[in-house]
Every structure is written in structure tokens, then in C-alpha cells.
Amino acid sequence: MGRFKNNKKSRVIVKPIPKKNQEDVSHVTGDKIPKSFVFSRMKLPGPVKQLQMDLRKLMLPYTALSLKEKKRNTLRDFLNVSGPMGVTHFLMLSKTASSLSLRVARTPQGPTLTFKIHQYSLASDIAQSQLRPRCPQDLFKSPPLIVLSGFGSQELHLKLATIMFQNIFPAIDINTVKLSTCQRLVLLNYNKDTKLIDFRHYSIRLQPVGVSRRIRKFVQNHQVPDLRNLQDVSDFVTKAGYGSESEGDEEAATVTLSSDLGRVNKGSTKSAVKLQEIGPRMTMQLVKVEEGLCTGGIIFSEYENVDGKKEKLKKKQDEEGAEEEEEDSEEEDEEGSEEDGEDMDEDFED
């Protein structure tokens, strides 16, 4: 008996986040809020697969955390699904035998930026390296803030990278933004000497200045303190003093809050702003910029620049070598003409 063919097209399985918890239009710009897909079109090794999941968590809440891709899925499959869901950006990881790369693309027509990842650390690696890792439950309910450093260049590829990263997260209005939504920070620092980009992901926390850690925990957790070894309640506050438990508030940046934030940080009081890295961490390099979505004309290529510089250097060396040969030949001609003149003089004397 013949086998029936499966005529169903390959589909991308997406578990969308309920729309009642999200806004579709930014109240700051009036445009659609940027949303993203983080995926790969190949089978990734375990650590790189975990890096992909860390990037999905970083892009929350405007991303598909439960996106399931298959080998037969093509880029057009993702593109067909992204339109109805309002997805504006693709983040695509790919791994070869020699390198790991990340493509950041604007849908549906590009451009596409390709980054070569030189080093990376997972969120779990960052947490294991810390004495007190911090990851509260509501940390990923709001999108992160974006900070770019060192991108103030007139080069076209850096301008495109700046625009891409600025538009991949929702814009904020500093006059109306709620402080409770500023929970995370994504920092990208460009080094013009090495041409490397340091990618970091932090959590933001505020601590009231001049309040000991013991008092903060008591107010935040509402737990009854252990007073068995104390003579008086005042010893609970004065026993250790402020200097040993304040965690160095003087070293942190301090701000004056305009409104209450949580149970400890009150409006019109000074609080210390502290950043704690939560990962993932990457060191990457922009190697190519394409006009379209993973296709089209090449606007910038780091490899072509390197080859062009080598060709120019080789051409310059060849020109210098040719000039030296010409100078040597001219000197030889002059010496030869002088010897011929001396021989002629000797013939006349004879």
C-alpha cells in the first residue's frame, strides 16, 4: 500500500503571552512596541542552547519564551509567524566548528547585523560566581533599560548598530516612567582600539542611605528578629553599628527619589543605586552588515577591510621595492658612464 504524503507545511510553534498583560503601542513614541524572536536554524550544543534561553529571558516580556523551532523550519516560516504577532526583530544564534555568531535583524526587510562572539558566560555561571546572587520573581516583568557607551562614531556600521540596539527595546519617558519598572539594565560598551563590544546584563536595586542591613531585612521581610541574646530591643539596632552593615553606601551613586519605591525606599529621601550582574555576558565583534534580512548588499564587512588593508600594505611594499630597484639601476648606470669616460680619457692620452 502506498504511503500518504504529509502535505502540511512546516510550522513554528509559538506560545504567545496573553495580550491583556501587554501594550501593543508605546505611549512615548506612538509606534508599535518592539518584540523579538530568539532562535536558531541549526542544532546547537548544550551551552549555546542555554545561552539562547538566557537571551530569551533577557528580552522578556516582549518575546516568545516558549518558541520551538525545528530543523525543517526556514527563515520564511519565522517571518510568516512574526507578522501577525507584531515581531520586529530576530536574534539568531549559529555555531560552526570555528566560531559562534549572533545575527540581529530588523523584520521584515532588514538590515541584518552579524556579530562574532569571542567569549560568553551563562547566567548560571554569573550566579555561581557571586556570594549573594539576586533574581527576584518580578525582575523580568518589565523590559530592561539600554545604555550604549563608545558608539559615538561617524562610521556607518556603528551608526546602524546604535539605531538597532536603541530600537530593540521600548523607549521610555524619564518624566513619566515608573521607578518600579526600572529593574534591569543592558550595557554595551564599544572599544575602538580592539573593535570589541562588551555585552552586560544587570539588575538594578535601591538601598536607603544610612540604614543598616539588619533594619532593611526586618522591614522588607516582616520577620520577627531573634532577640534571645540581647538585653534590650535597642541593642538590635545599635549592636553592630551602621558602618559594618551599610555595604559602603558612599561608594555607590545616590539619587533622591520622587516617589515611594517598596517598603524601605521612601520619596524625598536619598537611596544608593547598585547594579548586580545577572548574565548572560558576551564579548563580541561586529563583522558584517547586510541591507536585507540575512541577504542583500553588504554595507560593511570586517573581513573585506582586513583583506583590503593587507592588499594596500602589499601594494605599498611593492611600490617601495620598485623605487629602490630603480634607484639602484640609476646608480649602476651612473657608475658605468663614469668608467667609460675614464677609459676614453686614457685612449686619448695614448
C-alpha positions in Angstrom: 0.0 0.0 0.0 1.3 3.4 -0.9 2.2 5.8 1.9 0.2 9.1 2.0 2.4 12.2 1.9 2.1 14.8 4.6 1.1 18.0 2.8 1.1 20.1 5.9 3.6 22.9 5.8 6.3 23.2 8.5 5.1 25.4 11.3 6.8 27.3 14.0 5.2 26.5 17.4 4.9 29.7 19.5 3.2 30.1 22.9 2.2 33.7 22.9 2.0 35.8 26.0 -1.6 36.9 26.8 -2.3 40.3 25.3 -4.1 41.6 28.4 -0.7 41.8 30.1 1.0 43.8 27.4 0.6 47.0 25.5 0.8 47.0 21.7 1.6 50.7 21.2 4.2 52.7 23.0 2.8 55.8 24.8 6.1 57.5 24.3 6.7 57.2 20.6 3.2 56.2 19.4 4.8 53.3 17.4 4.4 49.6 18.0 6.3 48.2 20.9 9.3 46.2 19.6 9.0 42.4 20.0 11.5 39.7 19.2 12.2 36.1 18.4 15.3 34.4 19.6 16.0 31.2 17.7 18.5 29.1 15.7 18.1 27.3 12.5 20.5 24.5 13.4 21.1 22.1 16.3 23.1 23.9 19.0 25.4 22.3 21.6 24.2 22.4 25.2 26.0 25.5 26.5 25.0 27.5 23.4 21.4 26.3 23.7 21.4 27.6 27.3 22.8 30.9 26.0 19.8 31.1 23.7 17.5 30.6 26.6 19.3 33.3 28.6 18.9 35.7 25.7 15.2 35.0 25.6 14.8 35.8 29.3 16.8 39.0 28.7 14.3 40.1 26.0 11.3 39.5 28.3 8.5 40.3 28.4 8.2 41.1 24.7 9.5 37.9 23.3 8.4 34.3 22.8 9.9 32.4 25.7 8.5 29.1 24.6 9.4 29.3 20.9 10.0 25.8 19.5 12.0 25.6 16.2 12.5 22.5 14.1 15.2 21.6 11.6 12.8 21.9 8.6 11.8 25.5 9.6 13.1 28.1 7.2 13.6 31.8 7.8 10.4 32.4 5.8 8.5 30.3 8.3 9.6 32.6 11.2 8.8 35.6 9.0 5.3 34.4 8.3 4.6 33.9 12.0 6.2 37.2 13.1 3.9 39.4 11.0 0.6 38.6 12.8 2.3 38.7 16.2 4.0 42.1 15.7 7.5 40.8 16.0 10.0 43.5 14.9 13.4 41.8 15.5 15.1 38.5 15.1 18.1 37.3 17.2 19.6 34.2 15.6 22.4 32.2 17.0 24.6 29.9 14.8 27.6 27.7 15.7 30.2 26.4 13.3 33.4 24.4 14.0 35.4 27.5 14.3 33.2 30.3 15.5 29.9 31.3 17.3 27.9 34.2 15.8 24.8 36.2 16.6 22.7 37.9 14.0 20.4 40.8 14.9 17.9 41.6 12.2 15.0 44.0 11.7 11.9 42.4 10.2 10.7 42.2 7.5 13.2 43.9 5.2 16.4 44.3 7.3 19.1 45.4 7.9 21.0 42.5 9.5 24.0 42.8 11.8 26.3 39.8 12.3 28.4 39.7 15.5 31.1 37.2 16.1 31.0 36.1 19.8 34.6 35.7 21.1 33.7 34.9 24.7 30.5 34.3 26.7 29.3 33.4 30.2 25.8 32.0 31.0 23.5 33.4 33.7 24.2 30.3 35.8 27.9 30.9 35.6 27.4 34.5 36.8 25.2 33.4 39.7 27.7 30.7 40.8 30.5 33.3 41.0 28.5 35.6 43.3 28.2 35.3 47.1 24.6 36.5 47.1 23.0 36.1 43.6 19.9 38.2 43.1 17.0 37.2 40.9 13.6 38.2 42.3 10.4 36.9 40.7 9.2 40.2 39.2 12.6 41.0 37.7 11.5 40.1 34.1 8.0 41.7 34.1 9.4 44.9 32.6 11.8 45.4 29.7 15.4 46.4 30.5 16.9 49.8 30.1 19.6 50.2 27.4 22.9 52.1 27.8 25.4 52.4 24.9 28.9 53.6 25.6 31.6 54.3 23.0 29.3 54.2 20.0 29.7 58.0 19.2 31.4 57.5 15.9 30.7 58.8 12.4 31.2 55.3 10.8 28.1 54.0 9.1 28.2 50.5 10.6 28.4 51.8 14.1 25.5 54.2 13.5 23.4 51.3 12.3 24.4 49.2 15.4 23.4 52.2 17.6 20.0 52.5 15.9 19.4 48.7 16.0 20.1 48.4 19.8 18.2 51.6 20.6 15.1 50.3 18.8 15.2 46.7 20.1 13.8 47.7 23.5 10.8 50.0 24.2 11.5 53.7 24.6 10.9 55.4 27.9 10.0 58.9 29.0 12.0 60.0 32.0 9.3 62.3 33.1 6.5 59.7 33.3 8.3 56.4 33.8 7.5 54.4 36.9 10.5 53.6 39.0 9.1 50.2 39.8 9.5 49.2 36.2 13.3 50.1 36.1 14.5 46.7 37.3 17.2 45.7 34.7 19.9 47.3 32.6 21.6 46.2 29.4 25.0 47.8 28.9 27.0 47.7 25.6 30.5 49.2 25.6 32.4 49.6 22.4 36.2 49.6 22.4 37.5 51.4 19.3 41.0 50.1 19.8 40.1 46.4 19.9 36.7 46.8 18.0 35.1 44.6 20.6 31.7 45.1 22.3 31.3 44.1 25.9 27.7 43.0 26.5 26.5 43.0 30.1 23.1 42.5 31.8 22.5 43.9 35.3 19.7 44.1 37.9 19.0 47.5 39.5 18.4 47.8 43.2 18.0 50.8 45.5 19.0 50.9 49.1 18.3 53.8 51.6 21.4 55.6 52.6 22.4 55.3 56.3 20.2 52.3 57.1 21.8 49.0 58.2 21.3 45.8 56.5 19.6 44.3 59.6 16.9 47.0 59.6 16.4 46.7 55.9 15.7 43.0 56.2 13.4 43.5 59.1 11.3 46.0 57.2 11.3 44.0 53.9 10.7 40.5 55.2 8.4 41.3 58.2 10.1 38.5 60.1 10.4 38.6 63.9 14.0 39.1 64.8 15.9 36.8 67.2 16.3 38.8 70.4 17.3 36.0 72.8 20.9 37.1 73.3 20.1 40.8 73.6 19.4 42.7 76.8 17.2 45.4 75.2 15.4 46.0 71.9 17.7 49.0 71.2 20.7 46.6 71.1 19.2 45.1 67.9 19.8 48.5 66.2 23.0 49.7 67.9 24.9 46.4 68.4 26.7 46.1 65.1 26.5 49.8 64.2 25.9 51.2 60.8 29.5 51.1 59.4 29.8 47.3 59.2 26.4 46.7 57.6 25.8 49.6 55.3 27.7 47.9 52.4 29.6 51.0 51.6 26.8 53.4 50.6 29.4 56.2 50.0 30.9 54.3 47.0 27.6 53.9 45.2 25.7 56.6 43.2 23.0 58.2 45.2 19.7 59.7 44.0 16.7 61.4 45.6 13.5 59.5 44.9 10.5 61.4 43.7 8.1 58.8 45.0 8.0 55.8 47.3 9.5 52.6 46.0 8.9 49.5 48.0 8.7 49.3 51.8 12.2 50.8 52.5 12.9 53.4 49.9 10.7 56.5 50.6 10.1 59.5 48.5 12.2 62.7 49.0 15.0 60.5 50.6 18.4 59.5 49.3 18.9 56.0 48.1 22.0 54.3 46.7 21.7 52.8 43.2 23.5 49.5 42.9 24.0 47.2 39.9 24.4 43.4 40.2 25.2 41.4 37.1 22.8 38.6 36.3 24.0 37.5 32.9 24.4 36.5 30.2 27.7 38.1 29.4 29.3 38.3 26.0 32.3 39.8 24.2 31.5 40.2 20.5 32.6 42.0 17.4 30.6 43.4 14.5 31.8 41.7 11.4 29.1 42.2 8.8 26.1 44.4 8.0 23.7 43.4 5.2 20.9 45.6 3.7 18.2 42.9 3.8 17.1 40.2 6.1 20.1 37.9 6.0 20.6 38.8 2.4 21.2 41.8 0.0 24.1 44.1 -0.5 26.9 44.1 2.0 27.2 47.6 3.7 30.2 46.6 5.9 32.4 43.6 6.2 35.3 43.4 8.7 37.0 40.6 6.7 37.0 42.7 3.5 38.5 45.6 5.4 41.3 43.3 6.7 41.9 41.9 3.2 41.9 45.4 1.7 44.4 46.7 4.3 46.7 43.7 3.5 46.4 44.4 -0.2 47.2 48.1 0.3 50.2 47.2 2.5 51.5 44.7 0.0 51.0 47.2 -2.9 52.9 49.9 -0.9 55.7 47.4 -0.2 55.9 46.5 -3.9 56.0 50.2 -4.9 58.8 50.9 -2.4 60.7 47.9 -3.7 60.3 49.0 -7.3 61.5 52.5 -6.4 64.6 51.0 -4.7 65.3 48.9 -7.7 65.0 52.0 -10.0 67.4 53.9 -7.7 69.9 51.0 -7.7 69.8 50.8 -11.5 70.3 54.5 -11.9 73.3 54.4 -9.6 74.8 51.5 -11.6 74.2 53.4 -14.9 76.0 56.5 -13.5 78.9 54.4 -12.3 79.1 52.7 -15.7 79.1 56.0 -17.6 81.9 57.3 -15.3 84.1 54.2 -16.0 83.5 54.6 -19.8 84.6 58.3 -19.6 87.8 57.3 -17.8 88.7 54.7 -20.4 88.1 57.2 -23.2 90.5 59.7 -21.5 93.2 57.0 -21.3 92.8 56.3 -25.0 93.3 60.0 -25.9 96.4 60.1 -23.8 97.8 57.1 -25.6 
